[in-house]
Amino acid sequence: MVSSKREYTRNEKELLAILLRKRGKRISSSDIVSLHFSTRRKPKNANRSVTTVLNGLILKTRKNQEDFRIYKSRRDGPRSIQWWSE
């Protein structure tokens, strides 16, 4: 039988680990970017890149029927989007 689960990329795994370590506490997208690129050079469009991957992870974790969900707040002007897992 072939598994219908989609594999996570290294980048997705790293971002998932950041969210899951927070154990449901909200974290801003700018803080996620800082943690994600703490050991390497941050690319020019780091915020956009991380947000795109996290948006994709919302769908991918649901499709993979994981026992947790990823959520995000609505954009609120200049404030960063908040992300969390439950």
C-alpha positions as CSV (number, residue, x, y, z in Angstrom):
1,M,0.0,0.0,0.0
2,V,1.3,3.4,-0.9
3,S,1.2,6.1,1.7
4,S,-0.7,9.3,0.7
5,K,1.3,11.4,3.1
6,R,3.5,14.0,1.5
7,E,7.1,14.3,2.8
8,Y,8.1,17.5,4.5
9,T,11.1,19.4,3.1
10,R,14.1,20.3,5.4
11,N,12.9,23.9,5.5
12,E,9.3,22.8,6.4
13,K,10.6,20.5,9.1
14,E,12.7,23.3,10.6
15,L,9.7,25.7,10.7
16,L,7.4,23.0,12.1
17,A,10.0,22.4,14.9
18,I,10.0,26.1,15.8
19,L,6.2,26.2,16.0
20,L,5.9,22.9,17.9
21,R,8.5,23.9,20.4
22,K,6.3,26.8,21.4
23,R,3.6,24.4,22.5
24,G,0.6,26.4,21.3
25,K,2.0,29.8,22.3
26,R,1.7,32.5,19.6
27,I,4.9,33.6,17.8
28,S,5.2,36.5,15.3
29,S,6.4,35.9,11.8
30,S,9.4,38.2,12.4
31,D,10.4,36.1,15.5
32,I,10.1,32.9,13.4
33,V,12.3,34.4,10.8
34,S,14.9,35.4,13.4
35,L,14.9,31.8,14.9
36,H,14.9,30.1,11.5
37,F,17.9,32.1,10.2
38,S,19.8,32.3,13.5
39,T,22.7,30.2,12.3
40,R,22.9,31.3,8.7
41,R,22.6,34.4,6.6
42,K,19.1,35.8,6.2
43,P,18.1,36.1,2.5
44,K,16.7,39.3,1.1
45,N,13.0,38.2,1.1
46,A,13.2,36.0,4.3
47,N,9.8,37.2,5.7
48,R,8.0,36.5,2.5
49,S,9.7,33.1,2.1
50,V,8.9,31.9,5.6
51,T,5.3,33.1,5.3
52,T,4.8,31.3,2.0
53,V,6.2,28.0,3.5
54,L,4.0,28.4,6.6
55,N,0.9,28.9,4.5
56,G,1.8,25.8,2.6
57,L,2.3,23.9,5.9
58,I,-1.2,24.7,7.0
59,L,-2.5,22.8,4.0
60,K,0.1,20.1,4.0
61,T,-0.4,19.2,7.7
62,R,-4.2,18.9,7.1
63,K,-3.7,16.8,4.0
64,N,-1.3,14.5,6.0
65,Q,-3.9,14.3,8.7
66,E,-1.4,15.3,11.4
67,D,-2.7,15.3,15.0
68,F,-2.0,19.0,15.3
69,R,-3.1,22.1,13.3
70,I,-1.2,25.3,12.4
71,Y,-3.1,28.5,12.7
72,K,-2.4,32.1,11.9
73,S,-3.9,35.5,12.9
74,R,-5.3,37.9,10.4
75,R,-3.0,40.6,9.2
76,D,-3.4,43.7,11.3
77,G,-1.7,46.7,9.6
78,P,2.0,46.9,10.4
79,R,1.9,44.2,13.0
80,S,3.4,40.8,12.2
81,I,1.1,37.8,11.7
82,Q,1.0,35.5,14.7
83,W,1.4,31.7,14.2
84,W,0.7,28.8,16.6
85,S,0.0,25.1,16.6
86,E,-2.8,23.2,18.5
